[in-house]
Amino acid sequence: MDNQLNQYRAIAQSIIDEYARYKPSHGNIELQAIADRDSYLLISFGWNGYRRVHSTILHLRIAESKFWVERDETEEGVTQDLLLCIVLAFYHPEDRKVTEFAVA
């Protein structure tokens, strides 16, 4: 159980860190990744002209040995990133290429 939880934590941290590297295309807006007690948040804050920006872009948490996507305002959707962590081993390796899941 602990090994699986540690793997989930590493996956969640990797996903949130990757999204935090992006730079918003307008305004003077920063992105910040926050991780605490199996909750992973990506927030944006700053200014777009005279308008204050402060919002939660992504909230992912680990509970009951599962990923819970509480909020996802990312363009592609964090579920796509999570699908890439799943390999359908019962599919032939060639057939895996046509799924949305990882190939290996």
N, C-alpha and C positions, 0 to 999 in steps of 0.2 A: 504493500500500500504506500509506504513512504517513498519508495522508488518511483512509483507512478505519479505521486503528488509532486515530487521534485521535477520529474519530466514535464508535467503540466505547467509548473511554475516557470521553468526555463522557456517553454514554448510561449507562454503568455508574455513574459518579459521581452522575449525576442520580437514578438509582434508589436508590442506597444513602443519599444525602442525604434523599430523601423519606421513606424508612422510619425514618431516625434522628429525624425530627421527632415521631413518635408518642410518647405518654406511656403506659407500661404502666398498666393499670387497677387494679393492686393493688401494695402494697409501695412501698418507697422504692428504685425501680430506675431506673437511667439506661441510655440507649442511646447507643452511640458508633459512628460510621462511621469506618472505617480503610481507607485506600487506599495501596498501595505495590507498585510493580513489576507492574502489571496484575492485582493481586489486590485485591478489594474485600470487606471484612468488616463485618458489623454485629454488635456484641456487646452483651450486656446484663450489667449488674453492679449489685450493691447488696444490699438486705436485704428479705425478705418476712417480717415478724415477726422471729423468731429464726433464720430459715433464710437462709443465704448464697446469693445467686444470682450465677452467673457462667457465661455460655454464649454460644456462637456461634449467632446466629439465621440469618445469611445469609453464605455465602461464594460469591462470583462471581468468576471470573477470565477473562482473555482469553488464549488460547493458540491457536496454529496458525490465526490469523485467524478464530476462533470464540469464542462465549461458552460457558464451561463453568460449569454450576451445580453446585458441589460440595456445598452444603448449603442447604436452603431450609425454614426453619421459619416463614415468614410465613403469614398467614392465607389470602391469596388465591393466593400463589405468584408468585415473581418471573418465571416464564416468561410469565405473563399480561402483565406489563409489557414484556417483550421482544417479545411478539407485536404489541404496539401500535406497535412500531418498524418493522414489516414491512408494506409495501403490496403487494398482489397486483395489479400493474399490468395483467396480462393479463385481469383481471375487469373487466367494465363497472362504472363508478363506482356505479351503483345496486345491483349485485350484491355489491359489497364490503361493504355495510352488514350483510349477513347472515352475514359471516364473523367470526372472532375476531381478525382482523388489522386494521391501521389502514386507514382509508378513503382517506387522502391525507396 
